[in-house]
């Protein structure tokens, strides 16, 4: 009986490890860059099979596909690979992209983005016009600026960014408060981890608590779990929006 119990626990552990490695994983939103689609403190289940490259056999059994415009994706930061980000795909390989006064132009026409939030009425050229007319400068993280400027040198044609093969242009829905492809460049295809599908828990906590699970955060949870949990967001599905 004891041996069977140990075997069952071992099997459960292996299945859990397999599922979190290859099928799904949990991810928390620590910043406001995707408000109001996903909020700071939303905990997501990420489908890791959505964009997985299928082999000759599995591609006929599982719904693999390439990321599409309007998809929300989870990916490894192009500069800081240990950090996962959540943004929306705006451009796919071959697309021509520019921004004029915060308005996105895609392949020669203005696109409707009903999910976008603008929190600032100020004009900031590096953020609100793209491609910028001057080099990207981001003093807190010079590696970000280096990569962003390489994108501008290599992929801007006739005042538009032309998205190269195996790359994606991604931005946050909270457009005035998002560090994204406008600054650190394109998302490599191999960096894409998966697609968030559902919010399983949402807790109203500041960014610093969500980036590092400190004693302060656990104390806050113990005292305010029921009052600061956003119950109305539990099991809320996350939807893409088709961009044409």
Backbone bond lengths (Angstrom), bond angles and torsions (degrees), N, CA, C in turn:
res aa  C-N    CA-C-N  psi(-1)  N-CA   C-N-CA  omega(-1)  CA-C   N-CA-C  phi
1 X - - - 1.468 - - 1.526 110.30 -
2 X 1.325 114.87 -44.55 1.460 119.63 -179.69 1.518 110.55 -64.38
3 X 1.343 115.59 -41.23 1.458 119.81 179.78 1.523 110.24 -62.85
4 X 1.337 117.93 -42.64 1.458 121.20 178.48 1.523 111.27 -62.79
5 X 1.325 115.61 -39.68 1.465 119.92 179.60 1.521 110.99 -62.65
6 X 1.317 116.60 -43.29 1.465 121.03 177.97 1.523 110.36 -62.80
7 X 1.319 116.37 -41.80 1.465 120.67 179.67 1.526 110.84 -63.76
8 X 1.332 116.55 -40.53 1.462 120.10 179.24 1.522 111.62 -64.10
9 X 1.341 116.04 -43.39 1.468 119.68 177.84 1.527 110.73 -63.48
10 X 1.338 116.33 -40.25 1.464 119.90 179.54 1.525 110.70 -63.74
11 X 1.341 116.09 -42.53 1.461 120.49 179.18 1.522 110.54 -64.53
12 X 1.329 116.63 -42.97 1.467 120.83 178.26 1.519 110.74 -59.90
13 X 1.329 115.81 -44.11 1.468 120.07 179.37 1.520 110.98 -62.32
14 X 1.325 117.41 -43.49 1.462 120.72 -179.18 1.524 111.47 -65.07
15 X 1.339 117.01 -40.66 1.458 120.28 178.18 1.519 111.29 -65.23
16 X 1.334 116.49 -40.82 1.458 120.24 178.36 1.523 110.60 -65.12
17 X 1.335 116.20 -44.26 1.463 119.41 178.76 1.516 111.38 -62.50
18 X 1.343 116.02 -39.89 1.464 119.89 178.71 1.522 111.14 -64.12
19 X 1.336 116.04 -45.54 1.467 119.29 -176.34 1.509 111.67 -66.17
20 X 1.343 118.21 -39.77 1.465 119.73 -179.31 1.519 111.56 -74.73
21 X 1.324 117.24 -21.40 1.462 120.06 178.78 1.519 111.67 -85.73
22 X 1.344 116.94 -40.88 1.456 119.83 -169.83 1.530 114.50 -114.77
23 X 1.333 118.96 -22.48 1.456 120.13 -171.50 1.522 112.53 -109.75
24 X 1.327 117.48 -54.98 1.459 120.67 -175.90 1.514 109.82 -147.97
25 X 1.327 114.97 157.91 1.455 119.33 175.10 1.526 108.35 -150.67
26 X 1.330 115.28 160.23 1.462 120.78 176.58 1.523 108.98 -91.63
27 X 1.311 115.71 147.10 1.457 121.24 -179.84 1.525 107.98 -146.21
28 X 1.342 116.24 136.93 1.461 120.25 179.42 1.524 109.73 -108.87
29 X 1.325 116.52 143.28 1.458 122.19 178.01 1.523 108.79 -91.13
30 X 1.348 118.52 111.37 1.456 119.88 -176.13 1.526 114.91 -93.72
31 X 1.336 117.82 -11.42 1.457 120.27 -176.28 1.527 110.82 -129.70
32 X 1.327 114.89 176.31 1.469 120.35 -175.89 1.521 113.39 -96.78
33 X 1.315 119.24 13.24 1.459 120.81 -171.46 1.526 114.01 -66.98
34 X 1.338 117.72 -17.16 1.466 120.13 179.41 1.526 113.28 -112.21
35 X 1.338 116.80 12.94 1.478 118.72 175.10 1.525 109.36 -60.21
36 X 1.320 120.92 142.49 1.447 126.38 2.73 1.529 111.24 -102.39
37 X 1.325 117.04 14.75 1.464 120.29 179.29 1.516 110.10 -67.21
38 X 1.319 116.12 -53.90 1.463 121.35 169.80 1.521 107.07 -126.93
39 X 1.324 115.58 144.05 1.457 121.40 -173.00 1.525 111.08 -105.47
40 X 1.313 115.37 158.24 1.456 120.57 170.61 1.526 108.82 -56.62
41 X 1.314 116.42 124.80 1.461 120.24 -178.33 1.512 114.41 98.89
42 X 1.337 117.85 -4.62 1.467 120.48 172.64 1.528 109.45 -71.72
43 X 1.313 116.59 132.80 1.461 122.05 175.48 1.526 107.49 -106.77
44 X 1.320 116.39 123.88 1.459 122.11 -169.78 1.523 111.98 -112.18
45 X 1.321 115.10 150.41 1.467 121.06 165.13 1.527 106.91 -97.77
46 X 1.326 115.92 125.86 1.458 122.13 -176.64 1.522 110.06 -106.40
47 X 1.320 116.32 124.38 1.456 122.63 175.80 1.526 108.46 -79.17
48 X 1.325 116.40 109.31 1.463 120.75 -177.06 1.529 112.84 -87.61
49 X 1.326 116.57 -4.97 1.460 119.69 178.73 1.524 112.72 -92.39
50 X 1.350 116.58 -16.25 1.467 120.22 -171.68 1.522 112.78 -54.20
51 X 1.330 117.00 -43.13 1.462 121.12 -175.57 1.523 112.35 -115.79
52 X 1.332 116.66 13.61 1.460 119.00 -179.51 1.520 110.27 -65.35
53 X 1.321 117.76 139.69 1.475 119.58 178.08 1.523 110.39 -70.45
54 X 1.303 116.43 119.17 1.456 120.04 -179.86 1.516 112.36 -82.18
55 X 1.335 115.86 144.78 1.463 118.49 174.57 1.532 108.95 -87.52
56 X 1.315 116.83 -176.04 1.468 121.15 -173.64 1.524 111.81 -59.96
57 X 1.337 117.18 -26.76 1.469 120.40 -178.64 1.531 111.86 -93.30
58 X 1.346 117.20 -52.05 1.467 120.70 -171.05 1.523 113.30 -70.64
59 X 1.332 118.21 -23.13 1.472 118.96 -179.26 1.531 112.25 -64.56
60 X 1.353 116.72 -18.36 1.457 119.71 178.56 1.529 111.94 -90.05
61 X 1.333 116.67 -11.17 1.459 120.44 -176.60 1.517 112.79 -107.38
62 X 1.330 117.47 -30.95 1.463 121.71 -174.54 1.527 110.40 -116.32
63 X 1.358 116.69 150.29 1.478 120.56 -172.88 1.525 113.58 -82.40
64 X 1.329 116.55 56.46 1.455 119.31 176.33 1.534 110.04 -67.26
65 X 1.326 116.87 145.04 1.461 120.65 172.34 1.513 109.02 -159.77
66 X 1.302 115.96 165.64 1.459 120.83 176.88 1.534 109.57 -82.51
67 X 1.335 117.75 152.30 1.468 120.01 176.28 1.530 110.82 -59.19
68 X 1.314 115.59 141.70 1.458 122.11 179.69 1.526 110.26 -112.84
69 X 1.325 115.59 159.98 1.457 119.46 173.97 1.528 109.49 -57.22
70 X 1.304 116.35 134.79 1.455 121.07 179.73 1.507 114.47 92.09
71 X 1.348 118.43 -11.90 1.463 121.23 176.18 1.529 110.04 -68.58
72 X 1.315 115.97 144.05 1.461 121.30 168.97 1.520 106.60 -94.34
73 X 1.325 116.48 129.13 1.467 120.58 -174.52 1.529 110.61 -127.19
74 X 1.320 114.64 154.34 1.463 122.98 170.04 1.517 106.55 -108.42
75 X 1.327 116.86 132.30 1.463 120.02 -176.85 1.521 110.82 -151.43
76 X 1.308 114.72 159.09 1.461 120.51 175.62 1.526 109.16 -75.14
77 X 1.317 116.19 133.23 1.462 121.77 179.29 1.534 109.09 -52.91
78 X 1.324 118.50 130.96 1.463 119.85 -177.63 1.533 114.36 -62.73
79 X 1.328 117.41 -22.19 1.470 121.12 179.05 1.521 110.89 -102.49
80 X 1.319 117.34 -47.13 1.465 122.69 -178.34 1.532 107.91 -107.96
81 X 1.313 116.26 89.06 1.461 121.67 -169.05 1.519 113.82 -63.96
82 X 1.325 117.55 -20.67 1.458 120.16 -179.43 1.523 112.37 -77.71
83 X 1.314 117.08 -8.26 1.464 122.17 -175.93 1.530 110.26 -104.90
84 X 1.331 116.65 128.92 1.461 121.31 175.83 1.525 110.19 -94.09
85 X 1.328 115.72 137.86 1.456 121.92 178.50 1.527 110.02 -119.70
86 X 1.340 115.81 157.51 1.462 122.48 174.26 1.524 107.48 -125.15
87 X 1.331 116.70 119.32 1.469 122.21 179.21 1.530 108.73 -143.10
88 X 1.324 115.13 177.98 1.461 120.81 177.83 1.529 110.06 -108.31
89 X 1.316 116.61 136.18 1.462 121.52 176.93 1.526 108.81 -72.35
90 X 1.315 116.27 123.07 1.466 121.82 177.12 1.521 110.71 -105.50
91 X 1.322 116.77 -36.32 1.457 120.61 -179.35 1.510 112.36 -133.01
92 X 1.336 115.94 139.21 1.463 122.77 177.32 1.525 108.33 -112.62
93 X 1.339 117.91 170.50 1.464 119.34 -177.57 1.527 113.49 -50.43
94 X 1.345 115.12 130.56 1.454 121.73 179.77 1.511 114.51 95.53
95 X 1.334 118.21 -15.30 1.461 121.11 -178.91 1.523 111.88 -71.99
96 X 1.340 115.16 149.79 1.461 122.95 173.89 1.524 107.84 -108.64
97 X 1.326 116.76 124.38 1.465 121.51 -172.97 1.517 110.78 -128.63
98 X 1.328 114.94 138.27 1.452 121.23 167.72 1.517 108.52 -150.45
99 X 1.330 116.61 161.34 1.454 122.71 175.71 1.519 108.75 -127.38
100 X 1.327 116.09 136.64 1.461 122.04 176.67 1.523 107.80 -129.54
101 X 1.333 115.58 115.60 1.466 120.47 179.83 1.542 111.47 51.06
102 X 1.329 116.08 48.68 1.463 124.81 176.42 1.529 114.08 77.94
103 X 1.326 118.16 -5.90 1.455 121.67 -178.55 1.532 110.21 -94.14
104 X 1.332 116.13 127.50 1.465 121.33 -179.39 1.521 110.40 -83.69
105 X 1.334 115.29 131.70 1.464 123.27 170.97 1.523 107.34 -110.27
106 X 1.321 115.78 129.77 1.458 121.81 -177.89 1.519 109.42 -127.01
107 X 1.324 115.31 117.39 1.473 121.25 178.81 1.525 112.30 52.82
108 X 1.344 114.67 41.85 1.456 120.43 172.19 1.502 116.72 91.62
109 X 1.338 118.85 1.07 1.456 119.65 179.31 1.533 110.89 -139.07
110 X 1.319 115.54 155.64 1.459 121.72 177.28 1.525 109.14 -71.21
111 X 1.329 116.43 140.09 1.464 120.23 178.29 1.526 110.74 -109.37
112 X 1.304 115.49 147.39 1.460 121.85 175.89 1.526 108.70 -87.59
113 X 1.338 116.00 128.93 1.457 120.99 179.19 1.530 109.22 -130.81
114 X 1.318 117.99 80.48 1.463 120.63 -175.92 1.519 114.14 -66.82
115 X 1.320 117.54 -16.65 1.464 122.13 -179.65 1.527 112.92 -82.25
116 X 1.326 118.33 -12.89 1.464 121.66 -173.16 1.528 111.24 -72.24
117 X 1.335 115.05 139.53 1.460 122.98 174.51 1.517 108.36 -115.71
118 X 1.329 116.56 133.09 1.460 121.90 172.93 1.520 108.09 -116.47
119 X 1.319 116.30 117.31 1.466 120.72 -177.19 1.515 112.07 -100.14
120 X 1.333 117.18 -5.39 1.458 120.80 -177.13 1.519 110.34 -126.28
121 X 1.302 115.77 139.39 1.467 120.89 174.14 1.525 110.91 -96.23
122 X 1.326 116.56 -4.86 1.462 120.98 -180.00 1.531 110.15 -75.48
123 X 1.332 114.31 156.55 1.466 120.46 176.21 1.525 108.94 -104.39
124 X 1.317 115.62 127.01 1.460 122.38 178.15 1.523 106.36 -131.09
125 X 1.323 116.45 108.91 1.464 121.62 -169.43 1.527 112.75 -56.03
126 X 1.320 117.91 -43.66 1.457 120.72 -176.22 1.525 111.66 -65.38
127 X 1.313 116.56 -27.00 1.460 121.47 -179.00 1.528 112.81 -94.29
128 X 1.332 117.28 -36.83 1.471 122.03 -167.17 1.522 114.63 -99.24
129 X 1.333 117.97 -17.10 1.463 122.53 174.38 1.526 108.21 -119.79
130 X 1.320 116.06 138.99 1.462 119.63 -179.36 1.527 108.84 -150.08
131 X 1.335 117.65 137.97 1.460 128.26 -4.66 1.531 111.13 -67.13
132 X 1.312 117.04 148.62 1.464 119.59 -179.48 1.528 111.04 -70.68
133 X 1.309 115.12 155.63 1.467 119.71 179.76 1.520 111.70 -85.37
134 X 1.312 116.62 -8.62 1.465 120.77 177.70 1.520 109.17 -128.21
135 X 1.323 115.99 166.80 1.465 120.55 -177.89 1.528 110.64 -64.82
136 X 1.324 114.93 146.14 1.457 120.53 176.70 1.517 109.57 -68.78
137 X 1.314 115.60 134.64 1.462 121.58 176.74 1.514 108.31 -127.99
138 X 1.329 116.75 124.36 1.458 120.90 177.48 1.529 107.95 -141.11
139 X 1.345 116.35 82.14 1.479 121.76 -172.48 1.527 115.15 -54.32
140 X 1.365 120.16 -35.19 1.468 117.06 -179.01 1.525 113.47 -63.18
141 X 1.325 116.88 -23.15 1.461 120.05 -176.11 1.529 108.88 -147.91
142 X 1.322 118.01 85.99 1.477 120.43 -176.41 1.520 113.70 -60.30
143 X 1.340 118.61 -27.02 1.463 120.34 178.47 1.527 111.34 -63.99
144 X 1.340 116.51 -33.05 1.459 121.26 176.23 1.521 110.12 -62.37
145 X 1.333 116.34 -48.34 1.466 120.92 -179.38 1.527 111.64 -63.57
146 X 1.319 117.43 -39.10 1.464 121.07 179.39 1.523 110.24 -60.28
147 X 1.319 116.48 -45.54 1.460 119.65 -178.28 1.527 111.75 -70.07
148 X 1.342 116.09 -39.18 1.459 119.44 177.91 1.516 112.25 -63.05
149 X 1.327 117.28 -40.76 1.462 120.61 179.63 1.524 111.84 -70.21
150 X 1.315 117.23 -30.67 1.470 119.60 174.94 1.525 110.39 -64.02
151 X 1.346 116.59 -39.24 1.460 120.20 175.85 1.523 110.54 -60.08
152 X 1.312 117.16 -44.49 1.464 120.80 -178.22 1.527 111.18 -64.25
153 X 1.323 116.87 -40.23 1.471 120.55 -179.60 1.530 111.79 -67.40
154 X 1.323 116.14 -36.16 1.464 119.84 -170.84 1.517 114.49 -94.30
155 X 1.342 118.08 -23.34 1.465 118.66 -166.78 1.521 115.35 -129.51
156 X 1.321 118.49 9.17 1.466 120.74 177.53 1.525 109.03 -97.69
157 X 1.334 115.99 125.33 1.455 122.43 179.74 1.527 108.14 -132.94
158 X 1.323 116.73 122.52 1.457 121.01 177.40 1.521 114.01 59.00
159 X 1.323 116.40 36.92 1.456 120.37 178.13 1.514 114.70 78.39
160 X 1.338 117.61 12.06 1.463 121.58 177.53 1.524 109.36 -130.58
161 X 1.332 115.46 149.36 1.454 120.09 171.74 1.517 108.46 -82.23
162 X 1.325 116.66 127.12 1.463 121.76 174.11 1.529 106.75 -104.41
163 X 1.314 115.93 113.20 1.464 120.55 -174.89 1.526 109.41 -70.55
164 X 1.329 117.36 122.28 1.473 119.82 -177.73 1.526 112.09 -78.49
165 X 1.311 115.45 173.60 1.460 121.74 179.37 1.526 110.63 -59.59
166 X 1.331 115.72 147.51 1.463 123.34 175.45 1.525 112.71 58.10
167 X 1.331 116.86 31.28 1.464 121.88 179.58 1.520 109.68 -141.49
168 X 1.344 114.92 156.54 1.458 121.01 -178.47 1.526 109.92 -138.98
169 X 1.337 115.28 144.58 1.457 121.66 176.73 1.523 106.93 -101.30
170 X 1.342 116.84 120.43 1.462 121.39 -173.59 1.521 110.54 -126.90
171 X 1.341 115.53 142.55 1.462 120.83 177.09 1.521 109.84 -137.78
172 X 1.332 115.62 159.57 1.450 121.46 174.81 1.521 110.93 -82.16
173 X 1.328 116.57 151.76 1.465 120.78 178.05 1.524 111.29 -70.29
174 X 1.311 117.51 -30.19 1.460 122.20 175.24 1.531 106.47 -82.54
175 X 1.298 115.19 74.69 1.451 123.66 -161.36 1.538 114.30 -59.85
176 X 1.323 118.03 -28.78 1.470 120.50 -179.19 1.521 112.66 -86.56
177 X 1.329 116.82 -4.72 1.466 119.76 -176.59 1.524 109.96 -138.63
178 X 1.318 115.27 51.87 1.460 119.83 -177.86 1.523 110.01 -138.84
179 X 1.321 115.57 123.11 1.463 120.99 171.59 1.524 106.64 -88.79
180 X 1.342 116.71 110.91 1.461 119.75 -169.66 1.525 110.87 -145.67
181 X 1.326 117.55 -154.45 1.463 121.07 -174.84 1.520 113.36 -59.80
182 X 1.309 117.96 -22.51 1.458 120.15 176.28 1.521 111.48 -62.69
183 X 1.316 117.37 -23.90 1.458 122.30 -174.99 1.523 112.82 -111.62
184 X 1.355 117.32 -48.86 1.464 118.23 -175.78 1.527 113.61 -103.16
185 X 1.318 117.94 3.46 1.455 119.27 172.00 1.517 113.93 97.57
186 X 1.315 115.23 -165.52 1.462 123.21 -172.84 1.529 112.32 -78.46
187 X 1.328 115.25 154.63 1.467 121.60 176.56 1.525 108.51 -91.38
188 X 1.332 118.84 116.90 1.469 119.59 176.47 1.532 110.72 -66.27
189 X 1.312 116.44 142.94 1.468 121.18 -179.54 1.520 111.38 -54.37
190 X 1.325 117.15 -39.92 1.463 119.64 -176.15 1.531 112.93 -69.94
191 X 1.342 117.85 -13.44 1.466 121.07 179.22 1.527 112.58 -83.38
192 X 1.319 117.48 -13.24 1.465 119.82 -175.18 1.529 110.16 -76.00
193 X 1.336 114.90 122.15 1.465 122.27 -175.83 1.519 111.33 -88.91
194 X 1.326 117.14 -41.84 1.454 119.10 -177.50 1.510 111.91 172.17
195 X 1.320 114.30 -161.88 1.454 122.08 -173.36 1.535 109.40 -127.57
196 X 1.334 119.04 122.42 1.462 119.56 177.27 1.524 110.51 -68.81
197 X 1.327 116.40 136.31 1.461 119.30 -174.81 1.528 113.78 -118.10
198 X 1.330 117.44 -29.91 1.467 118.92 -176.37 1.532 109.96 -154.02
199 X 1.322 115.23 147.38 1.466 121.64 172.83 1.525 107.00 -91.59
200 X 1.331 117.91 116.09 1.457 119.22 -178.87 1.523 112.35 -93.77
201 X 1.343 116.36 -16.49 1.466 120.01 177.22 1.519 107.43 -163.52
202 X 1.313 116.38 143.03 1.462 120.93 177.62 1.522 108.65 -135.08
203 X 1.323 115.68 126.11 1.468 121.18 -176.06 1.517 109.46 -130.98
204 X 1.306 115.91 130.14 1.459 122.56 -177.08 1.522 110.37 -78.34
205 X 1.331 115.35 95.01 1.463 121.14 -178.37 1.518 109.20 -137.90
206 X 1.333 117.66 152.98 1.467 120.21 179.14 1.521 111.96 -73.09
207 X 1.317 115.11 159.90 1.464 121.38 -177.67 1.520 112.90 -53.60
208 X 1.325 117.60 -44.17 1.470 119.83 -175.69 1.524 111.84 -63.05
209 X 1.329 118.31 -30.58 1.466 120.29 177.91 1.514 111.89 -73.33
210 X 1.328 116.48 -31.56 1.460 120.76 -176.84 1.526 112.24 -82.80
211 X 1.327 116.58 -25.26 1.463 119.89 178.28 1.523 111.31 -78.12
212 X 1.322 116.81 -32.93 1.457 121.78 178.39 1.527 108.04 -135.74
213 X 1.321 115.84 117.29 1.463 119.49 -178.16 1.529 109.21 -77.12
214 X 1.330 114.59 86.22 1.450 122.60 -175.03 1.525 111.45 -87.18
215 X 1.332 115.08 172.67 1.459 120.86 174.46 1.525 109.96 -59.47
216 X 1.326 116.12 -37.51 1.464 121.06 178.19 1.530 110.67 -58.31
217 X 1.338 116.30 -43.50 1.459 120.28 -178.64 1.526 111.05 -64.79
218 X 1.334 117.42 -44.68 1.454 120.18 -179.24 1.525 111.44 -67.18
219 X 1.331 116.66 -33.61 1.462 119.94 175.27 1.523 110.56 -65.58
220 X 1.335 115.34 -40.08 1.459 120.11 178.09 1.527 110.47 -63.87
221 X 1.331 116.46 -42.07 1.467 120.43 177.88 1.522 111.47 -60.65
222 X 1.333 116.12 -44.06 1.462 119.89 -178.13 1.525 111.47 -63.19
223 X 1.339 115.94 -35.13 1.463 119.83 -175.46 1.526 113.18 -87.34
224 X 1.355 116.75 -29.18 1.476 118.64 -169.10 1.528 114.29 -130.49
225 X 1.333 117.71 18.30 1.466 119.17 -175.51 1.527 112.43 -51.72
226 X 1.314 116.97 -48.47 1.465 120.03 -174.09 1.529 112.48 -75.49
227 X 1.329 117.52 -33.50 1.463 119.40 -176.37 1.524 112.90 -84.99
228 X 1.349 118.38 -26.66 1.456 120.62 -177.46 1.534 113.40 -101.73
229 X 1.330 116.30 -5.39 1.467 119.06 171.10 1.524 108.70 -72.47
230 X 1.308 116.59 130.52 1.470 121.31 177.40 1.530 107.58 -87.06
231 X 1.312 115.71 85.70 1.463 121.06 -172.38 1.526 111.98 -61.40
232 X 1.332 116.48 -31.20 1.465 119.46 -177.10 1.524 112.46 -69.21
233 X 1.336 118.00 -13.78 1.459 121.11 179.51 1.528 112.52 -96.18
234 X 1.323 116.98 -5.58 1.456 120.81 -179.66 1.533 110.74 -62.56
235 X 1.325 115.25 128.20 1.468 124.09 179.93 1.532 112.37 63.94
236 X 1.313 116.47 25.32 1.464 119.81 174.75 1.530 109.57 -76.53
237 X 1.324 116.04 128.16 1.461 120.85 179.98 1.526 110.69 -76.90
238 X 1.329 116.02 148.53 1.461 122.00 179.19 1.520 108.06 -107.75
239 X 1.310 115.91 121.37 1.456 120.61 -173.96 1.529 111.83 -110.43
240 X 1.311 115.32 147.44 1.462 121.28 170.51 1.515 109.09 -78.53
241 X 1.342 115.28 169.27 1.466 120.67 173.88 1.513 106.92 -134.10
242 X 1.334 118.41 117.89 1.469 119.68 -174.40 1.534 111.72 -68.16
243 X 1.307 115.78 124.41 1.462 121.80 175.76 1.519 108.94 -102.00
244 X 1.315 116.29 130.30 1.470 120.89 -179.70 1.533 109.78 -113.03
